[in-house]
Structure formats: structure tokens, C-alpha cells
Amino acid sequence: MKRSFFALVAFMSLLLVSCSEQRQDMDLYASHKPYTRWWWLSSEIDDNDIREQLVWLRDHEFGGVEIAWIYPMGLDSTTAHPAFLSPRWADHVRYAKRVADSLGLGCDFTFGTLWPFSDVDLPDGDQARTFFDSVGPARRNYTWDYPREARILNHLDREAFFRYAAKMNRGLAEAYRGSPSGVFVDSWEVETEYLWTKGFEKRFMQEHGYDIVPYMEGRTLLDEANAEVFYDYMSTLSNYVLREFYSPFAENARSVGAFSRAQCGGAPTDLLTAFSLVDVPETEALLYEPSFSKIAASAASLAGKKVVTAETFTCAYGWTSLLYNNGRGHSPYQGREQVADLKLICDALFANGTNQIIWHGMPFNRVGDTSNFFYTTCQISTHPQHSLTGEPLRRFNQYMTQVSDYMSRGRNYSDLAVYIPLEDAWMGGAYPDSVRKVKAFFWGEYEMRFINTPTDFKGLQPLWVNKHFLSQASFSDGVLHCGACNFKALYIDVEYMEREALGEILRLAQQGLPICMLRDPKEPGKVKHNDYAETLKLLHQCRNVGSRASIIEAEPLIEGDSLPDFWCRQDADTYYIFFANPLTQTISYPLEYRYAYSDTGATRRIIVNHHGKSQPYTLQFEPQHSILLKVDKLGIHPIDMINIGNL
């Protein structure tokens, strides 16, 4: 038999309701100023250094920090340090939180040392495993307690997670006091090929009606001929990830008075649903395409969440191994980063739904010392010869604060729901080598790193939807009520679609929802259903369903040729629209050094349809600059942007 769909829907509904009710009215980040990840390299910590650096960050227009505990500088195993989570360690973390509160700064915590979650004393049986290594430890070498070797937590076992969380909560107990802190999990960096946990084969049999073990034992799961089996494997694995990891992660954060922030990128799961489970969904650039941010932004919109953060500027110009130069290797151009280049990255993120920047990042240093660094980060530094310091850094932060402020007002505008191609991704198998940017933990199309909403309907600012949200949606009075969003139409362009999803779409079509379906999807998975073709036939019998774009009659907010990427927030009857410099549409990893200086300016003529009228407007992009507009009943008003000086 197929998976227990309705039981899963009921389970997910409870999760989303509880999460939404808990956090949707809170301003989790009271300041729109950028945060920075604050790399505490394993060493002795002095409270005077903590205070000095927090004061410096406040004076340079930062809104807060996320403390991340990592290995000693240069992988020097002789470096003295308090043991992770020990009372002496906890005292320094508590002090950092108190100082941050006194300075008006936020203070978040990575929920572990380095990533993924691991522990040098992880109990036997709680470690991650693949089918072929069901009892051996999953190793993580470079943690706070280096050179002690840690074992990676089993992210498919909620009881293992709660045992791990209890230990973290004891260490952070005093630091949780005061203003609410976010607890953070980074992108998924756990082995995903043949990922396994106890009882997986039984659950798979219950959900799909056949035995997965022969495909695992024969190492044929990833064969192209077994794409339908791999799809079923991903379906079961996805539910494990949602149920056993992201749900308890968010639940634990709420239980200690904190909130959850997560990068779900790379996770072998239904990404849109995963992002909606946590209080603050976080994206990343440039290791992920800026358009990937729309998944997190869509999840936030559907779940009624206000904030979408982004780990920003990571490996902007490329990547150098941690082990290079005996653990002291720099990423390219570290310390010489160009603000103009970085502005392209953050503007691309703003134009794809991000509204809170998290710098990557600031290394912990002693007073008067600037020798510590993290090898993949942009180097925020007190050193006068480094690029990201002093007045240029302060002005850049002020600029990002201004845009974040406007992109947090009201709610995300959208008139078009787009069915996310999750089934296509799970049927797609491996990326070709030509598109793999980072070899480790990056191999499968399930990551959906390169998807984007349709450009033909760009002026409607499309948002992603999925089976879960459509199963709770209804159409009435010309509006698709889907989660916390209201849409006017649904767009579908996928090769595969589950029967349950197709049934929900038929239900909405019969209620009158306009649906543009460019092609007939096929049923994924090994077990097929006899009524699939009949459901498609009934769908085509609805007069409001068709393959032509004209079926979508909604008037776009923005019209024009070669539209730049933009994002719009609607606050009552006022629109705030951020248009990113067109050059942002051409950036890719690794970014060419000083790429921003190739910009010679651009002009785009658009029409803004608002308040019952169509108003022409010319977007005149000066080199290296973007545009912010306010649109109300009186017309279109340019907003003066913070001057960040000569880039």
C-alpha cells in the first residue's frame, strides 16, 4: 500500500499550527541591523575580550551575534580551553549574553560545536549511520574539543536528538535568560547516500508495500533504472527528517524560551515544509543560488512568519580546504573583500525574499589581536588594513538595515502560487558533475539548488506551494486561501506529481481555481494507482484549467521587458518594492573578484499596476546601485537609499 497520507497530513497540521501560534506575532529580531556569526575558536576566553568585541560590533551597526564554537586556530591541539559545555565555558557564554543584552544586541547560539550536531561523548546508538555502517561511528574531527573525535548525531531519531538537546540545554541554561535567543542549525552536512536508521525498512514497507532492503544491499538504489524506488526512499526519508529532526528541534527551542532558526538547505526532505516548521527559516548565498531563497521566503509566507535570514557572503570568491597550510589557509581574497561585490550578493538575496542578513563572519580575537580568522568567511576585523572594518563597514551595515526594514513591513506580496517541483527533484537522481560546485554533501537534485519561479509571471511575484499547504487550501470569492497567503491562480510545470497532490489540485479546480498546467504530469514512485489517469481527465474537464498562460488573468503588479529581480512587501494599501541591480542576475559562485566594477549602469522601463491605474516608470540604475520604491494611492515614490560612499 502507499504511504499513510492522511495520517501524515494530520501530523504536519498539528506541527504547523503549534509552531505558528507560538511565534507568528513575535518580533524575533527586534533590530533589522545585520547579525554576524561570531566564531569562537577553541581557546581560553577572557570576558574583557568579549565585551570589547561586542561594543565594537554595536558601534559598527550590527544588531547581534550568533556564537559558533569551533576548533582551535591552526588546529593546534595544545591550545588550552575550557571543555565544551563545562561550567567555566558556560560562564563565558552567559557573560556574552548579558553584555549583549546590555548593549541592545541580540545573541543567538549555534546548537553545538561546528556542524552538523555532534558530541565527543555521544552515547552508543545515537550516532548517524548509513545502511552499510549501521553500528560504526559517524566521525567529526574539528570541534571545540579538538583533537578529541566526535560522533555525528542520528538526525533520524527524535529520542537521540532530545538526549543531545538536554545536554546542550544544561550548558546554555543561564545564557537562555534575558532576551529571547535563537538556537541555530546549519545546512545539512550529514551523509545522505544510503542514509538509514533503525526501523526504516519496516516503515518503508508500511508506506510503499515492498521491501527496500534488496536495493540497499545490492547498492542499486541510486541506479538510474531504479529512479522510482529512489523516489519512494526519499519520500520515507523526508518524513523521518521532518518528524524526527526539524520538528523536535523547533519544539526544544520553544521549551527553553528560545526560538529556532534553521538552514534546511541540503536536507533530504520536503524543503518547503521543513522551512515552515522552524521559527526563522534561513537561506544562504553564494554556495546556494540567490533564487534558492524563494523556498525559505515562500515557507515563511505560507506559515505566517516574519523573518527570513540568510547566511551571507560565505566563500564569496571561492573555497580553500580547512587543512590547507596546516589549518591556516585563507579563502581567496580574505581580508581584501570588496564591499561593491558583497552588495551584489545581499541585493540578490533581498530581491529573492531575504529580509535579515547574517554575516559570515567575525572571528573571536583577544584585545589588540587580529590574527584569528575562519577560513571560509569574509573577514570582519578591527585591523585597519582589512577591507571590512571602520566607516565602510558601518555604512554598508546601515544600507542593509534600511533595506531589511522596508522588506519586513506588512507581508510578502504575491498573486500567483507555483507548484514546487519536489517530485521532479526526487526522481532526478544525481546532478551532473558539471554543475556541482562543492563536492562534499552536494550530489543530488533533491537539494533543488537551482530551481526558480517562472519568469513569464515574474510581475506577480510567484511563491512556491506544495502538497501539504494545498491540502489545507480552499478557493472562494476569487481567492486561493493557502496557509497565510492569498493567491489568484496556480501555475504548474512539472514532470511528476503524486496522486494525493493531483487530487487536491482537482478539488481546488472544481471550486473554481484558475490553473495553468503546462503539461500532464506522471505519477512518481514504484507503485502506481489506477485512478491517476481518471483524475487527470477530470482536471482537464474543468473550464478554469488550461495549458495557456491566458488562463491566469491576474494583472501583474509589475510589467516590462527584461525585468530585474525584485521583491515586494504589501503593507495595507502601500507597496514597498526593492529592485536589485540587474547585474545581480549574473552572479555565480565563485564570484569574480571586483565583478561589481563591470557594471556600467542600466535602464528598465516598467509599468506598475496599482490602485486601479497603470503607471509607467523608468528604473535608472546607477552603477553598483539598486532601487527602492514606495507605491501608494498617490503614485510611485523613490526612497533615498543609504549612501555607502565610493564603492
VOGU-3710 file (C-alpha; in Angstrom, 3 decimals, decimal comma):
1> mkrsffalva> 0,000/0,000/0,000  1,005/3,618/-0,487  2,100/5,893/2,391  -0,378/6,823/5,097  -1,018/10,222/3,558  -3,870/11,418/5,703  -2,105/10,475/8,923  0,926/12,444/7,765  -1,238/15,455/6,878  -2,818/15,401/10,339
11> fmslllvscs> 0,618/15,160/11,958  2,061/18,022/9,913  -1,023/20,181/10,520  -0,572/19,899/14,259  3,094/20,784/13,951  2,477/23,850/11,819  -0,402/25,125/13,933  1,560/24,821/17,165  4,633/26,473/15,615  2,636/29,298/14,052
21> eqrqdmdlya> 0,603/30,020/17,171  3,751/30,109/19,285  5,774/32,607/17,270  3,921/34,392/14,500  3,220/37,582/16,475  6,700/37,926/17,930  9,373/40,202/16,565  12,143/37,676/16,967  14,717/40,111/15,622  13,759/43,470/17,058
31> shkpytrwww> 16,534/45,130/15,076  16,852/44,956/11,311  20,588/45,504/11,630  22,728/42,651/10,308  23,919/39,982/12,707  27,248/38,250/12,386  28,280/34,712/13,095  30,878/35,111/15,838  33,484/32,382/15,558  34,753/31,399/18,996
41> lsseiddndi> 37,869/29,411/18,151  38,686/26,939/20,906  40,935/28,676/23,438  40,893/30,347/26,809  38,273/33,109/26,776  38,617/36,418/28,587  35,455/38,345/29,462  37,175/41,651/28,697  37,670/40,496/25,113  34,000/39,502/24,917
51> reqlvwlrdh> 32,870/42,952/25,995  35,300/44,821/23,739  34,230/42,942/20,641  30,520/43,317/21,368  30,955/47,060/21,870  32,887/47,238/18,600  30,116/45,365/16,791  27,458/47,653/18,242  29,447/50,711/17,164  29,704/49,295/13,640
61> efggveiawi> 25,921/48,985/13,271  25,498/45,293/13,963  22,266/44,116/15,537  23,560/40,988/17,182  25,717/37,884/17,060  25,394/34,152/16,642  28,089/32,446/18,681  29,592/29,433/16,906  32,092/27,246/18,763  34,786/25,689/16,588
71> ypmgldstta> 38,271/24,132/16,635  41,471/25,904/17,800  43,203/28,242/15,367  45,560/26,336/13,115  44,248/23,043/14,554  46,750/23,457/17,381  45,912/20,523/19,634  47,929/22,022/22,506  45,647/25,064/22,828  44,237/25,287/26,353
81> hpaflsprwa> 40,457/25,701/26,514  37,528/25,036/28,839  35,712/21,834/27,947  32,628/22,311/25,789  29,512/22,848/27,934  31,583/22,841/31,135  30,695/25,341/33,917  33,680/27,529/33,022  32,648/27,514/29,337  29,044/28,265/30,311
91> dhvryakrva> 30,102/31,236/32,449  31,700/32,935/29,434  28,635/32,292/27,262  26,336/33,637/29,981  28,500/36,740/30,257  28,372/37,291/26,487  24,578/37,111/26,561  24,351/39,593/29,468  26,682/42,062/27,772  24,790/41,722/24,502
101> dslglgcdft> 21,517/42,452/26,298  23,036/45,494/27,997  24,188/46,836/24,616  20,885/46,210/22,861  22,349/43,384/20,777  20,751/40,033/20,078  22,637/36,849/20,894  21,929/33,546/19,148  23,721/30,232/19,562  24,752/27,504/17,165
111> fgtlwpfsdv> 23,250/24,452/18,862  26,518/22,557/19,038  30,170/22,778/18,109  30,776/23,204/14,401  28,210/21,258/12,351  26,336/19,019/11,961  25,334/18,299/15,543  27,930/16,054/17,164  29,302/15,175/20,575  32,603/13,721/21,752
121> dlpdgdqart> 30,613/11,722/24,327  27,630/10,793/22,164  26,058/7,579/23,546  26,374/4,401/21,541  23,377/4,017/19,265  22,740/7,767/18,918  25,149/8,296/16,017  24,270/8,828/12,362  24,561/5,814/10,115  24,197/4,566/6,589
131> ffdsvgparr> 22,793/1,184/5,629  26,327/-0,159/5,262  27,621/1,226/8,544  24,793/0,546/10,948  26,921/0,333/14,091  30,084/2,298/13,342  30,549/5,909/14,484  29,971/8,807/12,121  33,036/10,937/12,781  33,503/14,680/13,166
141> nytwdyprea> 37,055/15,758/13,873  37,141/19,529/14,020  35,142/20,512/17,100  35,754/22,732/20,137  37,352/19,809/21,987  39,793/19,009/19,153  41,685/16,701/18,868  39,040/14,552/20,580  36,898/12,939/17,916  33,147/13,492/18,000
151> rilnhldrea> 30,354/11,350/16,604  27,589/12,871/14,483  24,077/12,695/15,898  21,482/10,485/14,214  19,227/13,117/12,665  16,530/10,485/12,033  15,875/9,698/15,704  13,983/12,264/17,781  14,818/10,499/21,054  18,519/10,716/20,231
161> ffryaakmnr> 18,012/14,383/19,418  16,273/15,099/22,722  19,079/13,378/24,638  21,552/15,586/22,772  19,377/18,682/23,324  19,091/18,063/27,054  22,865/18,238/27,335  23,036/21,424/25,238  20,212/22,995/27,251  22,044/22,406/30,532
171> glaeayrgsp> 25,145/24,123/29,175  23,160/27,073/27,807  20,653/27,347/30,675  21,908/30,676/32,015  22,513/32,058/28,520  18,850/31,445/27,639  17,859/34,017/30,264  17,184/37,599/29,240  16,061/38,461/25,723  14,951/35,522/23,532
181> sgvfvdswev> 17,850/33,849/21,749  17,736/31,865/18,567  19,232/28,393/18,506  20,617/27,603/15,106  21,216/24,566/12,923  23,326/24,985/9,799  22,739/23,428/6,397  22,513/19,646/6,267  26,024/18,214/6,296  25,175/14,629/7,167
191> eteylwtkgf> 25,827/11,790/4,726  22,696/11,253/2,620  23,663/8,392/0,293  22,010/5,255/1,709  21,157/7,110/4,929  19,488/4,741/7,368  18,122/4,312/10,871  16,657/1,525/12,969  13,192/0,519/11,772  13,491/2,256/8,398
201> ekrfmqehgy> 12,744/-0,921/6,444  9,521/-1,573/8,387  8,232/1,960/7,911  9,128/1,828/4,225  7,176/-1,418/3,823  4,155/0,139/5,546  4,246/3,201/3,313  5,041/1,606/-0,034  4,178/-2,068/0,184  7,509/-3,571/-0,906
211> divpymegrt> 10,946/-4,282/0,525  13,661/-1,620/0,192  16,444/-3,812/1,632  17,447/-5,597/-1,615  18,081/-2,240/-3,276  20,229/-1,205/-0,332  22,164/-4,471/-0,069  22,845/-4,518/-3,802  23,872/-0,826/-3,845  21,444/-0,267/-6,721
221> lldeanaevf> 19,242/2,364/-5,074  20,992/5,175/-6,935  20,961/3,445/-10,321  19,083/5,415/-12,936  16,909/2,350/-13,622  15,681/2,481/-10,021  14,619/6,143/-10,023  11,109/5,185/-8,886  12,494/3,206/-5,954  14,757/6,101/-5,009
231> ydymstlsny> 11,698/8,360/-5,096  9,918/6,128/-2,577  13,068/6,022/-0,446  13,199/9,839/-0,466  9,536/10,021/0,497  10,084/7,898/3,597  13,382/9,603/4,414  11,778/13,033/4,085  9,137/12,198/6,663  11,848/10,973/9,036
241> vlrefyspfa> 13,722/14,267/8,677  10,592/16,345/9,321  9,266/14,226/12,166  12,500/13,220/13,880  14,670/16,306/13,447  13,177/19,658/12,405  10,008/19,221/14,454  11,813/18,333/17,708  14,453/20,981/17,008  11,739/23,670/16,923
251> enarsvgafs> 9,890/22,089/19,853  13,002/22,061/22,016  13,788/25,713/21,287  10,316/26,790/22,376  10,516/24,652/25,513  13,512/26,645/26,810  12,152/30,084/25,884  14,283/30,392/22,758  13,329/30,245/19,089  14,534/28,029/16,268
261> raqcggaptd> 16,476/29,199/13,233  17,472/26,700/10,581  19,112/26,317/7,221  17,223/23,382/5,744  19,291/23,518/2,566  20,814/20,178/1,636  18,398/18,193/3,793  16,916/15,104/2,111  13,367/16,235/2,742  10,420/18,310/1,590
271> lltafslvdv> 12,272/21,610/1,896  9,246/23,897/1,769  7,592/22,080/4,661  10,857/21,837/6,608  11,458/25,589/6,365  7,903/26,208/7,577  8,406/24,163/10,751  11,053/26,419/12,286  10,523/29,916/13,650  13,091/31,540/11,372
281> peteallyep> 13,912/29,903/8,031  17,419/30,717/6,834  18,879/30,604/3,346  22,471/31,019/2,168  24,497/32,604/-0,636  26,632/32,147/-2,683  27,061/28,444/-2,040  23,357/28,349/-2,890  21,896/30,356/-5,755  20,062/33,544/-4,640
291> sfskiaasaa> 16,847/32,134/-6,158  17,026/29,258/-3,653  15,981/31,860/-1,075  12,479/31,850/-2,530  11,878/28,454/-0,944  12,543/29,847/2,528  10,625/33,049/1,744  7,656/31,061/0,438  7,647/28,882/3,546  7,701/31,960/5,754
301> slagkkvvta> 4,811/33,489/3,817  2,705/30,334/3,944  3,363/29,777/7,650  2,874/33,419/8,618  6,457/34,042/9,727  8,002/37,487/9,547  11,737/36,878/9,212  13,852/35,158/6,568  17,537/35,247/7,398  20,482/34,479/5,152
311> etftcaygwt> 23,991/33,284/5,885  25,631/35,777/3,585  28,970/36,125/1,789  30,245/32,600/2,613  33,109/31,638/0,286  32,223/34,628/-1,895  35,316/34,286/-4,082  35,823/30,547/-3,697  36,808/27,920/-1,185  40,041/26,695/0,337
321> sllynngrgh> 40,261/23,492/2,376  40,492/23,767/6,130  43,595/21,586/6,001  45,427/23,893/3,604  48,603/25,372/5,093  48,293/23,268/8,269  44,870/24,601/9,109  45,752/28,230/8,462  44,606/28,547/4,878  42,605/31,610/3,842
331> spyqgreqva> 39,751/31,652/1,377  40,565/33,710/-1,740  40,868/37,472/-1,147  40,129/37,126/2,564  40,729/40,479/4,226  40,547/42,235/0,831  36,839/41,734/0,074  35,175/44,432/-2,000  32,012/45,946/-0,499  30,687/46,518/-4,024
341> dlklicdalf> 30,901/42,769/-4,709  29,270/41,891/-1,403  26,482/44,355/-2,085  25,606/42,406/-5,232  25,156/39,296/-3,104  22,987/40,898/-0,434  20,887/42,742/-3,041  20,296/39,454/-4,858  19,121/37,958/-1,582  16,805/40,892/-0,852
351> angtnqiiwh> 15,269/40,500/-4,319  14,567/36,821/-3,595  12,839/37,204/-0,246  15,514/37,590/2,441  14,966/40,365/4,984  17,655/39,794/7,633  21,362/39,441/6,877  23,667/37,189/8,918  27,298/37,983/8,150  29,720/35,097/7,766
361> gmpfnrvgdt> 31,511/36,401/9,848  33,622/37,691/12,760  36,397/35,673/14,455  36,905/35,990/18,198  40,171/37,747/18,972  41,885/39,000/22,060  42,125/42,724/22,682  44,595/44,216/20,218  44,961/40,981/18,247  43,566/40,245/14,771
371> snffyttcqi> 45,384/37,014/13,955  42,391/34,660/14,267  40,247/34,006/11,222  37,801/31,445/9,878  38,899/30,023/6,568  35,685/30,347/4,502  34,365/33,639/5,795  34,542/37,287/4,897  36,878/38,819/7,432  35,068/41,333/9,644
381> sthpqhsltg> 38,010/42,740/11,535  39,280/45,524/13,769  42,505/45,566/11,739  42,739/48,918/9,891  44,288/47,277/6,822  41,408/44,822/6,361  38,592/45,803/3,997  35,642/45,078/6,282  36,221/47,480/9,102  35,694/51,106/10,092
391> eplrrfnqym> 33,422/53,500/8,238  32,945/51,414/5,044  31,630/48,515/7,109  29,427/50,799/9,185  27,825/52,396/6,115  27,304/49,042/4,433  25,527/47,736/7,528  23,354/50,850/7,597  22,384/50,198/3,995  21,444/46,574/4,669
401> tqvsdymsrg> 19,489/47,674/7,739  17,447/50,121/5,673  16,510/47,564/3,041  15,777/44,910/5,669  13,470/47,354/7,418  11,386/48,026/4,306  11,398/44,348/3,312  9,931/43,466/6,717  6,894/45,743/6,549  3,478/44,213/6,070
411> rnysdlavyi> 3,570/40,858/4,287  5,037/39,398/1,137  3,012/40,325/-1,922  2,110/37,527/-4,325  -0,789/36,803/-6,665  0,488/33,505/-8,072  1,127/30,144/-6,410  3,589/27,855/-8,190  3,694/24,132/-7,504  7,228/23,348/-6,358
421> pledawmgga> 8,862/20,569/-8,435  9,616/18,352/-5,444  8,645/15,131/-7,190  10,865/16,024/-10,156  13,779/16,609/-7,777  13,299/13,269/-6,042  13,045/11,464/-9,381  16,045/13,330/-10,777  18,865/11,430/-9,107  22,350/12,966/-9,141
431> ypdsvrkvka> 23,438/16,314/-10,513  25,912/16,079/-13,380  29,484/16,816/-12,362  29,408/19,984/-14,444  27,011/21,704/-12,029  28,463/20,509/-8,743  30,167/23,433/-7,064  31,101/21,830/-3,786  31,766/18,100/-3,822  31,145/17,356/-0,154
441> ffwgeyemrf> 27,473/16,948/0,746  26,337/18,099/-2,678  25,305/15,483/-5,176  21,525/15,080/-5,597  18,794/17,020/-7,346  16,713/16,626/-4,185  18,583/19,710/-2,923  16,782/21,903/-5,501  19,645/24,390/-5,523  18,868/25,760/-8,978
451> intptdfkgl> 15,084/25,968/-9,231  13,339/29,273/-9,847  9,806/30,508/-10,307  8,607/31,159/-13,910  9,976/34,343/-15,443  6,873/34,801/-17,633  4,903/35,652/-14,488  7,641/37,497/-12,662  5,474/40,587/-12,226  3,091/38,603/-9,988
461> qplwvnkhfl> 5,979/37,728/-7,611  5,214/33,985/-7,619  5,675/31,954/-4,453  6,147/28,207/-4,097  3,419/25,926/-2,717  3,355/22,183/-2,149  1,029/19,287/-1,462  0,939/19,916/2,258  -0,270/23,501/2,003  -2,622/22,786/-0,898
471> sqasfsdgvl> -4,246/20,008/1,138  -5,402/22,673/3,603  -6,261/25,312/0,978  -9,618/26,445/-0,347  -10,792/28,676/-3,182  -13,629/31,141/-2,719  -14,580/34,600/-3,970  -11,748/34,531/-6,499  -9,040/33,841/-3,906  -6,951/30,772/-3,143
481> hcgacnfkal> -6,584/30,740/0,633  -3,386/28,761/1,166  -1,713/28,885/4,552  -1,332/32,553/5,469  -1,301/33,572/1,767  -3,978/34,566/-0,715  -3,370/33,850/-4,395  -5,381/34,398/-7,563  -4,162/31,402/-9,568  -1,971/28,298/-9,548
491> yidveymere> 0,822/27,547/-12,024  2,104/24,013/-12,618  5,026/22,922/-14,780  6,272/19,571/-13,502  7,040/16,191/-14,993  5,899/14,243/-11,941  3,187/14,726/-9,319  1,935/12,456/-6,569  -1,614/11,169/-6,800  -2,567/12,845/-3,491
501> algeilrlaq> -1,324/16,210/-4,757  -3,178/15,782/-8,037  -6,333/15,013/-6,094  -6,003/18,195/-4,032  -5,488/20,237/-7,182  -8,600/18,662/-8,738  -10,576/19,609/-5,630  -9,430/23,232/-5,888  -10,075/23,308/-9,631  -13,628/22,133/-9,036
511> qglpicmlrd> -14,008/25,034/-6,606  -13,078/27,360/-9,480  -9,338/27,996/-9,023  -7,677/29,145/-12,294  -4,862/26,690/-13,029  -2,243/26,927/-15,739  -0,824/23,413/-16,185  1,722/23,397/-18,963  1,907/19,608/-19,298  0,364/16,470/-17,901
521> pkepgkvkhn> 2,403/15,111/-15,000  3,190/11,442/-14,463  2,889/9,531/-11,222  6,238/9,032/-9,460  7,184/6,052/-7,335  7,158/2,315/-7,957  3,525/1,613/-7,015  1,008/3,201/-9,404  -2,687/3,931/-8,947  -5,376/3,036/-11,433
531> dyaetlkllh> -7,313/6,251/-10,886  -4,420/8,599/-11,762  -5,407/8,964/-15,427  -9,055/9,468/-14,484  -8,094/12,244/-12,056  -6,149/13,978/-14,830  -9,145/13,616/-17,149  -11,483/15,192/-14,609  -8,990/18,021/-14,100  -8,947/18,814/-17,822
541> qcrnvgsras> -12,737/18,906/-17,868  -12,647/22,000/-15,634  -13,016/25,112/-17,794  -10,720/27,064/-15,493  -7,816/24,685/-16,203  -5,632/25,031/-19,285  -2,115/24,967/-20,645  -2,062/28,538/-21,933  -0,804/31,470/-19,935  -4,044/33,339/-20,666
551> iieaeplieg> -5,824/31,145/-18,109  -4,108/33,343/-15,500  -5,987/36,612/-15,742  -4,467/38,269/-12,693  -2,961/41,632/-13,573  0,724/41,728/-12,649  1,900/44,353/-10,235  4,961/44,965/-12,425  5,134/44,721/-16,218  8,101/45,221/-18,523
561> dslpdfwcrq> 10,722/43,582/-20,649  13,821/42,079/-19,012  12,512/42,773/-15,540  15,218/42,906/-12,891  14,793/40,674/-9,872  12,583/42,373/-7,316  10,741/41,740/-4,085  7,619/43,441/-2,851  6,056/43,847/0,573  2,450/44,952/0,872
571> dadtyyiffa> 1,584/46,981/3,962  -2,173/47,678/3,888  -2,608/49,569/0,581  1,067/50,540/0,245  3,700/48,549/-1,664  7,421/48,651/-0,945  9,363/47,280/-3,906  13,084/46,565/-3,967  14,598/46,246/-7,454  18,043/44,665/-7,425
581> npltqtisyp> 20,675/45,960/-9,802  20,376/43,845/-12,984  23,986/42,711/-12,563  22,840/40,594/-9,607  21,140/38,264/-12,107  24,543/37,257/-13,464  26,451/36,487/-10,269  27,536/32,925/-9,618  29,886/31,010/-7,385  32,753/31,708/-7,164
591> leyryaysdt> 32,251/35,435/-7,672  34,876/37,095/-9,831  36,924/39,488/-7,735  35,820/43,111/-8,318  32,988/41,837/-10,517  30,777/44,731/-9,414  33,058/47,173/-11,192  31,999/45,767/-14,560  28,628/47,474/-14,048  28,084/50,491/-16,305
601> gatrriivnh> 24,507/51,173/-15,269  21,178/50,058/-16,739  17,712/51,305/-17,601  14,453/49,373/-17,350  11,067/50,787/-18,335  8,250/49,248/-16,370  4,551/49,680/-15,730  3,266/49,495/-12,170  -0,376/48,435/-11,928  -1,644/49,753/-8,639
611> hgksqpytlq> -4,761/51,201/-7,058  -6,805/50,827/-10,228  -4,328/52,512/-12,588  -1,321/51,639/-14,727  1,615/53,985/-14,229  4,772/53,950/-16,375  8,060/54,326/-14,554  11,719/54,278/-15,557  14,170/52,420/-13,369  17,511/54,145/-13,807
621> fepqhsillk> 20,189/52,001/-12,188  23,391/53,819/-11,432  26,467/51,578/-11,457  26,517/49,255/-8,410  23,215/50,566/-7,058  19,722/49,166/-6,600  16,350/50,914/-6,319  13,685/51,046/-3,617  10,188/52,367/-4,349  7,132/53,196/-2,290
631> vdklgihpid> 3,864/52,829/-4,214  0,624/54,159/-2,750  -2,613/55,745/-3,943  -0,790/58,966/-4,738  1,741/57,332/-7,060  5,294/55,996/-7,185  7,872/57,485/-4,849  11,603/56,658/-4,921  13,110/56,135/-1,487  16,522/57,627/-0,877
641> minignl> 18,954/54,816/-0,159  21,681/54,991/2,467  24,804/56,358/0,823  27,565/53,846/1,409  30,114/56,052/-0,225  32,519/55,407/-3,043  32,456/51,662/-3,617
//
